[in-house]
Amino acid sequence: MEALRQDDPRRFGRFTALARFDEQASAVRYVARDTASGETALVTAARPELAAVPVFSRRFRAEARTAERLAGGWVSPPLETGKAAGTPGDGPEPLWTAAGYVAALPLDEAVGIAGPLPERVVRVLGAGIAETLSRVHATGAALQGLAPGTVLLAADGPRLTAFGPLGAAASAEAGPEDRLSVRLGYLTPEQIAGEEVSAASDLFVLGLLLAYAATGATPFTEGPAEGASRRIAEDEPELDGVPQELRELIASCLVKDPAIRPSAGTVAAELALEGAAGLARGGWLPEPLAAAVADQEARVRALEVPAAWGAETPGTDGAPGADGVPGTDGVPGTDGVPGAYRAPGAAGTPGTDGALGTAGTFDAEEAPCAETAGPGGIEEDRGPTRFLNTGPRPPRNDTPTTQLALPQGAAAPPPPALAPTAQQAPAAHSAPAAPGGAPQPGHPYAAPAAPYAAPGSVPPAGPPHGGPTPYPAAALPAGAGGAGGGGPMVSLPLPPAPAPAPDPGASRRTLLTIAAAAVGGLVVGGGAMAALGSGETAAATDDKPAPKPRRTLPGQAPEPRWTYTHPASEAPPLTAAVWQDELLVLTGESQAAAVDLRTGKRRWQRADAAKGQAALAAGTDLVFVASPTEFLWLAPKDGKVVHRVRHTEAFDDLAVGPLAGSSGPVIWFTASHTVTVKAPKPKKGKKKGKDKQVPEAFFLAYDIVRRKELWRTPVPAGRAPGTPSYRVAAERSADILVRQRSASLTPAEVRAAKRKGSVRSFDQKTGKLLWTKQYGAATPEAATAGDEDGTLYAAVGTDLEAFEADTAKPLWRVEGTEGSVYGTPLIAGPLVHTTESSQSVGAVDRESGRLVWRRSTEVPAPGNAPAITLSSSEKTLIAADAVQVTAFAADSGERLWKFQDIGAAEPKGATVSAPYRVLTVGKTAIVQRERSFYAFPVA
């Protein structure tokens, strides 16, 4: 980090800028704080010259919306997004977005400090990235946001900070006609072949990042620069330095054919079956990186918001404590010295100048003066005082590379370009370097030699750490663009049959095309060139073959048989239920609808069944729906109402509560009404008391086939308005076991219970209350379930206990995770399937209580325990929570696949935060997230 510059914004909405965090190709990031709440944020502000380009503005906001939809897990939630920021001058005001600050190191800095990372660190890093990618890929989109500078290492796991090509750009500049040229850091074989970017492209880049993290070197960079495209397209990656346990997986990500690369879910499962969060638990960073992260956090906390900005220019002349420079006096370890910080042992390592490391010292004498330009003619603003162990640094990732762009609108290839001489190579390629790549005095950012240097330079003994460079560019003469800013824009011969330029008369939709071609002498240096313009996407001049079908791999969610999206014009469904393996019946605020389970197409909608609680099979030919005021029987073909029973007519004006459960044609529910209790006759000479209105409650059984009440039993009234809320915990041959939901208990019942929950037994035939019992220290809120053999399973503290239902005798206990509680278990065959708020699921032997298996769902804890569901065959256990759906083999706990969607797929759609829900029918699992439904095949 460094102090704010004179032209930096000072305010971003409610946040006050404290310091520059780092610079990116398209934006500058600031550490900022809300003075009212003390909340610290990382603000990403677009560069003003780019923000003025309409297509950039639209793309910036689109990527900000993507970040909002991905918030959670390994993506810091956005705090605020604004269109303008206060600046001290009259210049253009940048777009900006603020996310919660998390102390973390970019991957390139981490490798610069610690060198190649240990296998466990690489596993956590890759699993965390892959988990986020899988959420994006579920919508059919590609992220294109991976780069060594956008992936951060925090104390609890990795973080992803870029959500599109702008965030991950190695360079970006505005062109004529409101066009924007953006160069990404890496090329993929399909881009070289002129094919479109897909989700598989993200996996190729992930493979490159993991190889870099494990070895400190990027694959395919060894060799002449002009052969880079051929190596990427044809050569096998050099992975000898990758640990043996990771080599096969990384190699599978780097295969040439995108159709056979693994999915993000597969990679996540292979790297960390228990999930990135589970593998990182207890600390995952090596000591130097953990110390650097802690040091960064302490120094950011030490930044103070000035009471008022001074009139003088911030940081004038680099003087310590200059007026208006926040943090130059109060930051530990700076002492106002404008020198660069070096971690011990990192001296001479390219890329580590300014890296956040372990304890070190500033060296004022070695600091270059403000007028000194970096290697390659990189201009730097050395005026502001630097602090927080960071000095100015060159553009990350690709300082030595040359940006190439296809000239727009060229009709025929120009004459071949002459081969450049050594004198014509960009100055950035010929920066003086000591043996081994150590910078010479006055050149603290000397670029490493081969494979990035101009022809004729001497290669170093080995690749330096801290320089995660993209593929080398061909040596080209400097153009009008100059040497700064990552290289000039160069006109080159076009490949045969290029795609036509966008129609100038097209609409204003954003164009994002990849201009990369594998032709002799044409290499998009260091990555893909994405041209974003204001016209519509141009049609291709040739037909592309259909993509190969992706084979199903372990960890990858199977292709859904169908998907269904509930219309945006209707309220999201309140309930979903399966009828007779034929219909998915959805009820909402305004109507009920049925979706064909074979095709995923809507069959009918009916306003009569609005706000229904459940859809059940009433025999073989009717759909039963319990609405708040009546029971309805609908025709499955068209939803027509065949029978209607109003509560007020059938149940003596009772107010019917929610269903407690069902079995075959029988449903159980509670109901209540208010009765008048007359005051007792007063004694002689006494005044008569007032009559009282008191609730009277009942527990009822009803046959939905015969449309007949079976029995009605008086029960204690619940909290106002009086109807208790029951849930059937177990059905046995002679009775049913029922729990009352704690929210409906009256204050008197809560006091009498003394923090212990109760279970009631009702006779199946007559409804007679047989007994009421408490089980150990199980609370009224404790999750409880029972089986037909007379065993009750209840959450007690952090453990799961089994009791003999009729006697309350304890049978066994399974210890849970510290600080966690069990959710409602599922009983199937010899196993009890468990779920915990630590985001773990498992299986316990039903007879002995022996733990059979326990697995993490990969969702960062804490949270509610995932809801678990078994497939119809009881072979697959499916866990659903607010973040994802995870499928396990029910008998062994093997993780089969994971599914996440990104929320709303439309660019302007509302963010979806509803939890996932799962229904199973036959060999299909219906996954719901608010309006979206997916039918997955399951065993």
N, C-alpha and C positions, 0 to 999 in steps of 0.2 A: 504494500500500500504506500501511498504518498499523499502529501498535503494537497488540498484543493488548489486548482490553478485560478488565475484571475477571471477567466471566462467560464468557469464551471458554474452550473446552477447551484443555488443555495437552498432552495426549497423544492420538495416534491410532495404536493398535497400537504398532509399533516406531518411529513417527515422532513427533518433538517439534515442536510448533508454534512457529514463529519470528515470524510476522507475519500480519496479515490481508492477503490479496491483493485481494479485492474482494467485494462483496455482490451476490447475485442475489435474485430474488423468492422462490425456494424454498430457497436454501442460501447459505452463506458459504464462500468459498474461502480457504484458508490456505497459506502457504508453510511447509513442514515439512521436517525432516531426520532421517534415521536416524543416530543418534550412533555406531553401531557401524561402518557402512560408509561414512558420509559422503554417502549418496545423498540428493538433494534431490527433494522431491515437491510436487505441487500437490494438496492435500486438499480435496475438496468435502464439506462437512458440512451435512446437512439442518437446517433451522431446527427447534428442539425442538418448538415448538407444532404444526408440520406433521407431524413425525415421529411424533407420538402418534396421528395418524389412520391407521387400518389400510390404507386404500386408497392413501394417499401412500406408506407404507412399501413396499407391494407394487410400486407403480409406480417408485419410486426404485430398488429392486433390479432390476427388469426393465430399466430404462435402463442400469444398471451392467453387466448381462449383455450388452446390445447393444454397449456400448463394448468389452467383452472380445472379442466376436466380430469387431468391426471393427478391432481392434488391428493396427497396421502401416500403412505408407503415411503418410497425413496424419492418423492418429489415434494419439495417444500411448498406448502400452500401459499398461493398469492394473497397478499394483504390488501393491495389497492392498485388500481390501474388508472393512470391519468393521461390526458391528451397534451398537457403543457406543464412546464416547470418554470419556476421563477429564475431568471438569470440576471446577473448584474448589468449586462449590457442590453443593447437593442437588437441582438441577433435573433435568429429563429429559435423557437422554443421546442425542445425535443419531446418526442413520445417517451413514455416511461412506464414501467411496471415495478412493483415492489413485492418481494417475497420475504418470508421470515428468514432472518440470518441464522445460519448454522456454521459453527467453526469447522472449517474443512480445508483440505489442500487439493488443488487440481492434480490430476494424475501425473502430468509432466513434472510438476514441482516435487511430488512425492518420490518419483523415480530419481530425480536429480539429487534429492537428499539421501535416500536410502539405497539407491541402485535397484537391481532386479528385486521384485517383491517375492516373499515366500509363497509357497503353493496355497496355503490356507487363505492368505490375503487375496490372491488372484481368484480363488473360488468365490469368496464373499463378493468381491467386486463384480465378477461376471454374472453371478446369480442375481444380484440386485439390479443390474442393468437389464438382464434378460427378463426379469419379472415385470419391469416397466414396459419393455418393448412388447411383451405379449399382450398387454392391455391395448396398446396402439394397434397392433397387427390384427386384433380381433375385429376391427372395423374395416379391414382391407387396406389400411393406409400404411405408409412407411414414415418413420420418424425423421430420418436424415439429420439428426441432431447430435451424433456421436463424434467426439473429438477429444484428444487428451486434455484440452482445457475446459471442456464442458462436463467432464466426469470428475466429481469431487470425492475425497475420502474423508468422512467424518468419524467421530469416535464410535458411533453406533452402527455404521454401515455406509455404503456409497450413496451419493446423491447425483441426480441428473439435472442439469440446469439449462439445457437448450432443447427446443421442441420444434425444430425445423431448420432449413438451410441457413437462415439469417443468423441464428444463434451459434451455429457451428462453422460459420464461414471463415475461411482463411484470409479472404479479402473480399471487399465489396466496394463498388463505385458506381456512381450514377452516370448514365450515358445519355445520348440524345434521344429525343422523343419520349421522355419519361420512362426510359428503360433502365433496368438495374442489372448489373453483372455481378454475380456472386460465385466465388470459387470455393468449393468444399475442400477439405483437407486430404481426402483419399479418393482414389478411383477404384471401381470394381470391374470385373471382367465384362459384365453386361453393359456397362457404360461405354467401355472401349468398343464394344461391338455395336454401339448405337441403339441399344435396347433401353426400355424404360426402367426406371428405378422401382423396386418392389420391396416388400417386407424382407425378402431374402437378402437384399442389398445391405440392410441394417445388420444382418448376421455376418456378412463378410467383414464389414467394418468392426463389428464386435470381435471377430477373430483377430483382426489386426491389433486392436487395443489390448486384448488379453496376451497376445504374443509379445507386444511391447512391454506390458507390465511384468511379464515373467522373465524377460531377457534384457530389457533396456534398449532393444533395437527393433525397428519396424521391418517386417518381411518385405522382400522384393526390392529393397533399396541398394543392395550390393550389385555393382556393375556399372557400365557406362550409362550416362543419363539418357542418351538417345534410344536405348533399348528398354526403357522402363515399361512402355506399353506392351511390348512383346512378353516381358517377364510376367507381368500381371496376367496377361491373357493365356500364357502357355506354360510357364515354369511352375514347378511345385515350390511351395514356400519352404524356406530354410528354418526348421524348427528344432535343430539339434539342441539348442540351449533351453528349450521348454521342458519342464519336468515331465518325466515319462507318463505320469498319471493324467496329465492334461493334454498331452501331445495329440492323441487321436481326436479328442473333441475339438480342439482348436483347428486341426487340419480339416475336419468335416465342415467347419464354418468357412474355410478358405477354398473349398472346391470351386471349380470354374462354373459348373452348371448350377444356377440358382435353384432349380427345381428339386435338387437332391440335398440341398443344405438343410440342416436340422431347423426346427422351429425354435422360437424364443423359449417356449415352454419346455421343450426338450433340453435345451442348454441349461435352463435354470434347474431342472430336475437332476441332470447329470452332475452339475457343479455342487449342488447342495440340496440333497433330498429333503432335509429338514427346513430348507429355505435359507435365504441370506440372513434374515434376522436371527434364526436359530443358530446358524453357524458362527455368527458374529457375537453371540451372547457371551459375556465375560471378557470382552476385549478382543480385538482382531488386528490392530495396527502394531507394527514393530515399534520398539521403544523410541527411536528417533522421530518417527512420524507422530506417535501419540504425544510426545513432548512438544512437537511443533504445533499440533492442533491446539493443545492446551495453552501454549504461549500466545497463539493468535487470539484465542478467546479472551485471555486476560488483557491483552493489549487493546482489543476492541472495547472491552468493558471500561478501560481507562480513558477512552476518548470522552471528552466533555463537550456539551453543546454550549457555544458562547452565548452570553446574555444578549449581545447585540454585535452585529458585524461591524468591524472597524472600518474607518474611512480609507485607510491605506490599502494598497494592493496586497492581497494575500501572498505571503511568502516572498516579498520583494527582496531581491538580491540574495535570496537564500538565507537571510538572517534568521537565526533561531528565535522563535517566539515572535515573529513578525505579526503585527496587528492583523486580525482577521484570519489567521491561520489556526484552526482548531487543532489542538493536540500537540503542537510542537514544544510546548513547555511542560504539559502535564502527562506526557506519555512516557512510561518507564523505559529507560534505556536509550532514549534518543539524544538527550542533552543538546538538542539543536544542531547536531553535527550533520552536515549534508553528505554523509558517506554511505556507501552501500554495505549492507550487513552480509557476513559470510558465516555459514555454519562451520564448525570445526570439521576438518577433513574434506570439506567441499571445495577448497581453494583450487582454482584451475579447472574445475569441472564445468564445461559449457552448460549454461542453462540454470546454474544454481545461484548466480548472483541475484540477490533479492529473495531467495527461497526462504520460506519460514522454516527454520531449523531449530536445533538445540542451542544452548547458550553459546553466544559468540560476542564479538566486539566490532564496533565501527572503526574504520581506519580512514581518518580524514585525509592523510597524506596520499593514499592511493586513489582517492576519489577523483575522477576526471573533472576538469573545470566545466563551467556551464557552457562555454563556447565550443567544447569538443564534440564533434559528431561521432556517432558510433560507426562501426565498420559498414562498408557498403554505402556510405553516405546517408545513413539513417539519421534524420533530424530528431533531436530530443529536446524537450523543454526542461532544462536543468535549473530553472529559476527557483521553483518552489523547494522548500526544505523537505527532504525525504525522511520518513520515519517508519516505525513499526517494522524493522528489519527488512525493508524492501527498498531497492533502488529502481530507477527506470530500467526497463528491460526492452529488448527488441520485440517486434511482433512475434507471437508464439507460433511454433510448429513449422513455419515455412519461410523464415526470413531469406534463406538462400535460394528459394525456388523462383521460377519465372512464371508469371501468369500469362496464359495464352487465351485468346478469344477468337472465335470465328467471326469474320467481318459480316455485318448484316447486309443482306440484299445483294451480295456478289453474284453475278450471273454466270461468270466463267472463272476458272482458276487463273490467278495471275502468274507471271513467270516464276519459276522456282527461286526460292530464296537462296542467296549465297551462304555457304558455310561460314560461320563466324570464326574470327581469329581469336587467339587468346586475349588480345588487347581489347576486343569488342565485348568480352563477357562482362556481365554486370559486376559492379564493384563489390557487391555483397558476396560474390563467389571467391573473391581473391583477398579477403581480409587476412592480415598477417596473423599467424598462429604459431605458437611454440610447439615443439614436438609433443604429441599426445593431445593436442587440441587446447592446451592451456593458453589463456589470453595473455597478450603482451601488455605491459603498462600503456595506459592510454587507449586500450582496445578491450574493455571488459567483456564485450559481447562478440568476440571473434568467432566467426562461423567455423564449424569443424571442417576438416578437409573432406576427402572422398567419403561417401559417394555424392556429396553435394557440391564439391568444388569444381571449378572449371577444369577442362582437360589440361593435363600437364602437371597438376598439383600432386603432392605426395600424400597418399592415404595414411591415416593414423594407424596405430597398432590394433585398435579395436574401436567399436562404436562407443561414443560417450553416453553417459546416462544424463537424462534431463533434456534431451533433444529429440522428442518423438516426431521426427520429420516425416512429412508425406513423401510420395514417390519423387525421385529427382526429376527436375525439368531438363529439357534439352537446353544447351547453352545457346542463347539467342542474343542478338545485339539489342542494346537498350533502345527503346522507342520513345515516343513523345511523352509517355507516362512517366519517365524518369525512373530512378532506381529505388526511390522510397516507396513505402506502402505496399511492399510485397511483390514488386516487379511491374514491368510495363505491360501495356496491352499491345499485342503484336498481331499484325495481319499475316495470315498463313494461307497456303493453298487449301482450298476446300476439298473434302472427300467427294467421290463421285456420287451423283444423285442425291444432293442434299435436300433436307426438308425445306419447303418454301418458307419464306419469311411471313410473319403474320400479316393478315389483311389490314391495311391502314384504316379501313372503314369498319372494322369489327367492333364489337361492344367492349365495355371496360373491364371485362373479367380478367383476372390475373392470369398471366401465362407463365408456366414454369416448365421449361424444357431443358433437357440435358444435351449440350453440344459437345459430345466427346466422340472421337472416331479413331479406329486403329488403322491408320494409313501411314505409309513411310514418312518419317520426319514430323508427324503431327502427334504431339503428346500434350494433353491438357496437364500442364506441369503441376504436380502436386494434387490434382483432384479434378473433380467435375466442374464444368462451368455451367451454372444455371442462369438462364436469361429470363428475367421477369419483366414483362411488358404489360401494356394496358390493353392489348388486343386479345382476341379469342385464340385458342390453341389452333395452330395450323394443322391441316389434315396431312397425314403421311403420304408420301408419294408411292410407297409400295406396301403391299399387304404383309403383315407380320404373321408368322405361324402362331397357332394357339399355344399357350404355355402348357408344358407337360403337367399332368396331374400330380399333385404333391402326395407322396405316400405317407401314410400315418406312421408316426414314430412315437416311441415311448415318451410320455410327458406332453405330447402335443394333443390338444383337444381334437376329437374326431370332427369331421365335417358335419355340421348339423343337417338333419334330413330336410328341415325347412326352418324359416324364420318368419316371425309375424310381428309387425309393429302396430300397436293400437293407434287409431287416428288421433292426431294432435287436436282436432276439433272437439274431442270428447275428454272427459276427466280420466285420469289414470285409473286402471282397475283397482278396486278395493280387495277383491278376493278372486281366487282362481281355483278351479276344481275340475277333476276329470270325470266324465260320465261314460261308463260302459266301454272303455277303450275306444270310444268313437269321437267324443266331443271334449274340447277344452272350454268350459263355461266360465266367462268373466263377468263379474258384476261391478258396476260403478255407481257414481252419484246419480246419473241420469237414466241408465238403462243397463240391461244385461245383454251379453253377446256370446255367440258360440263360434268356435273355430274348429274346423275339421282336423282331427288328429292325423289324418293320412296326408293331407296336402298343405296344412297351415293356412288355408283360405277361410275367410269369415263366411259362415253359413247364414246366420241371422242375427238380428238384434231386437230387443223387446223392452220398451219403457216400463212395462208393468213390474218387472223384476228388479227395478233399481234398488241399490243399497242392499242387495241380498247378502246373507251371511255365508251360505254354502250351497253347492249344487250336488245333489245325491241322486242315486238311481232308485226310482220308485218302481220296482219291478223291472221289466225288460223293455218297456215302451214309453216311459215318461221320465222327465227331468224334474226333480223336486228342488225348489229354491225357497229358502226361508228368508223372507223380507222382514223389515222392522214391524210391519203391521199385519201381515198375512202370510199364509203358506200358499205357494203356487205350484201347480203341476203343468209343465210345458211339454208340447210335442217336440221331440228332438229334430224333426225334419225342418220346421219353420219357426219354432218358438211360440206358436200359438198357445194361449192359456186354455187348458182343458178343464182344470178344476181350480177352485179358489176357496180357501177357508180363512175368513177374517178372524183375528184373535179375539176381538170383542164379542163375536158370535159363538165361537167354539169354546172359549175358556172363561166365560163369566166375567167379562170386562177385565181380565188380568192383563197386566203389562208384561209381555214375554221378553225375557232376557236373551243373551247369546246362547247358542247351542253349547252344551257341555261335552257332547260326544255322540257317536252313533255306532251301531253294529247291525249290519244287515238292514232290515226295514225299520229298525227301532232307533228313534232319536231321543236324547235326554236334554232337558232344558229347565231353567228356573223361570219363575214368574212371580209377580206380586201385585197387590192392590192395597188401597187404603181403606180401612174400616173405622167406623166410629165406635169408640168404647164409651159407653155412658158412664157418667160419674155415679158413684155409689150413693144410695139414699142417705142423706145426712141424718145425724142424730138429732134428737129433739133440741131445738134451740140453736142448731148450727145452720150455717148457710150452705146451700147446695153447691158442690164443686162444678167445674166446667167439664163438658164431654171432651174426649181426646181423640185425635185422628192418629192412628198408628198403622204402620205398614204390616201386612201379613204376607208371608212368602211361602212358596211351594216348590217342590222338585217333582217334575212330571216326566212320564214316558209316553211316547206317541208312536203309533205304527203308521208310516207314510204310505204303505201299500193299501191298507184297509181304511186309511184316513180316520183313525179312531184313537182316542185317548185310552191308554192302558191302565195307568194309575196316577195318583196325585198324593204327595206326602207333604205335610207341613214341615217347614224347616225354619230356623231362625232368620229373621230379616237381615238384610245387609245394610251397608251404609246408604244414606239417602241417595236416591228416592226409595230404596228398600229392597230392590231385587239383588240377591247375592249372585256372584259370578262363580260357577263351578267348572271344574275340569275333571273328566274321567281319567284317573291314573291307571286303572287296570280293570279288565272285565274277566270275571271267573264264571264258572258254570252256574253257581248259585247266587252270586252277588256281584255288585260293581263297587269299586273303591273310588272315592271322590275327594278331591282337594278343593278348598275354596280359595280363590285368588285373593292375595293379601289386600289388594286395593279396595275390595268390597267388604272387608271386615269393619265392624263398628268400633268406635273407640273403646267401648266396654269389653268387646271380645278381645281386642289387642291387649288390654291390661290383664284380662283373665288368663290369656295364653302364656304370659311371661316369656315372650320371645320364642315360643315353641309352636310349630305348626301341627295341625290335626288332620287326620284322614277319617272319613266316614264310610261305613259299609251299609249299602242298601240292598234289600232282597230284590232279585231280578224280577220275580213274578208279581209281588205285591207292593214293592216300593217301601216296605217297612224299614225303618232305621234299625240296624242290628247292633252296631257299636261305633264308638268314636275313640280313636287312639292317637297318642303321640309317640314319635320314634326318635329316641336319643335326643340330641340337641338340634335336630333339624328345625329350622326356623319357618315361619309362615311363607317366606319367599323362596325357600329351598326347592330346587328342581326335584321332582319325584315321579317315579314310574314303577309299575308292577307287572308281574307275569301271571299266567293262568295257574301256575303251580303254588301260588301263595307266598311269593317273595316280593318284598318291596325294596326298591333301590332309591336312596335319597342322598342329596348333597348335604354333608355335615361339615361346616367349616370349610377347609380346603380339601377335604377327603370325600370319597364316595363310600357309603356304607350300605350293606344289605341286611334286611331284617326279615324275620318271620312275620308275615302280615297279621296273623290272628293273635299273636302273643307279644309282638314288638320285641322279640328276642334278637339281639345282634348276631349275625352270622359271619360276616367278614368285613374288612375295611381295606380300601386301596388309597394309598397316599397320593395326594395331588401335588401340583406344582406350587411352590411357595408364592403366596400372594394371589393365587388363582382360585376360582370356584368352578364346580362342575355345573354344566347345563343339563337339560333333560336327556337321559340316556334312552337308547333303543335296545330292545331285547329281540334276539333272533337266534333260534337254534341253541347251541351251547354257549353263545357269546352275549355279553352285554356291551354294546358299543357306546363309548363315552365321548363327551365333548367338554372342553375347559375354556375359561376366559383367557388363558394364556395362549389361546389360538392353537391348541393341540387337540387331536382326536385320537381315539384308541379303541382297544378291545380288551375285555376282562373275561376270564373264564367264569361262567355263570354259577358253577357249583362251588368252586374253591376261592374265587376272588383273585386268582393269579393273573398278573398283568401279562397279556399276550403280546401286545404291541402298542406303541404310542408314537405318533408322528406330528410334526408341526405343519400347519397349513401355509406357512411362510408369511403370514400377515403380521406386521409388527404389533406386539401387545402393548398396553392392555386393550380390552374391548369386551363386548358381549361374547359369550360362548357361541361358536358357530352352530347353526341349526343343521342337524344331520338327518339324512334320509337314506333308506336302503332301496336298491332296485328291486323289482318284483321277484327276481331269482335269489335275492339276498346275497349276491356275489359282489356287488359294488356298493361301497359306502360313499355318499356324497355329502360334503360339508359346504355350507353356504353362509356367507357373512356379508358385511358391507363393502368388501373389497373384491372378492373373487369367489369362484366355485372350484373346489378341489375334489377329485375322485380318487378313491383308494380301493385296493383289493380288500374286501371285508375280512378275509381270513388271515392275511399276512401283513396288511398295512402298506403294501407296495403302492407308491403313488403312481397312479395311472395317467392322469392328465389334470391340467388346470385351465380354467377359462376366466377371462376378464374382458369386459368391453370398456370402451373409453367414455361411456355416458352417451351424450348426444352426438350423433355422427355429423349433423349439419353444422357448418361453420358458425351460424348464428343461433344454433339451438341452445336451449337452456341446459345448464349443468345438471346432471343426474347424480344424486347422492343416495338414492334409495338402496336398501340392501337387496341382495339376491335371494330368491326363493326357488325351491325345487319341488316338482311333483314327478312321480314315476308311474309309468303305466307300461306293462309288457316289457319290451326291450328298449324303451325310450325314457329319457329323463328330460322333462320340460323345465328349462331354466328361465326364470323371469327376473327382469330388472325394470321395474316401473312399467313402461309401455312396450318394452322389447321382450320377445319370447324366442327361445332357441330350442329345437328338438334334437337332442343328441342321442345317438345309439349307445346303449350300455349293455353289459353282460348281465 
